Amino acid sequence: MTRQAILDAAKKLLWLQGFESMSPRDVMDESGAGQGSLYHHFRSKKELAAAALDDIEGELTEKARNAFGSGRAPLLRIRTYLMQARDGLKGCRLGRLANERAVLDDGELRARLDRYFRTVIGLLADALAEARRDGALPKRINVDDLATLLLASVQGGFVLSRATQDAAAVTRATRGAWALLSGLAAEVKK
């Protein structure tokens, strides 16, 4: 059994059931790997989870960077990020792990979540700063605070979707975040 099949199984299980609930048996069942193959590639559940989280972090970071690709006005880049299709009931592949004590207490595992969220906040803040510099947003806004609010709208939307079993809650949250940002932009045009 290949290392990648085991990693893919772990990535799926981390998203669907989380780190604490994911067992090596679950990974073997999902991947078709035997115990020897699993432990040949990964010495422990934590080592497997760390490798899987590295992949997930990389995939999500690439997706975010693509949304913020150059060539478009900064507010349109933010809109592209906010309006991405999201599966509200599954939640964020990294964000949903932030509710697990085992992940939060382990600096190595938590670091992947931290890096990803800081990266997205940085992308948002950079675009907001550019928009403010270009006169598309009021000078008074704090770009770091607003970037954090925008990401919190996405992550909070996931939480609402899962808690209420309403897949569209995350979409309403991101539309609301965009409406707020659009309102700020409209102030400058007056």
Secondary structure as UniProt FT lines:
FT   HELIX           3..17
FT   TURN            19..21
FT   HELIX           24..31
FT   HELIX           35..41
FT   HELIX           45..67
FT   HELIX           74..82
FT   TURN            88..90
FT   TURN            93..94
FT   HELIX           95..99
FT   HELIX           101..104
FT   HELIX           107..133
FT   TURN            134..135
FT   TURN            139..140
FT   HELIX           143..164
FT   TURN            167..168
FT   HELIX           169..189
//
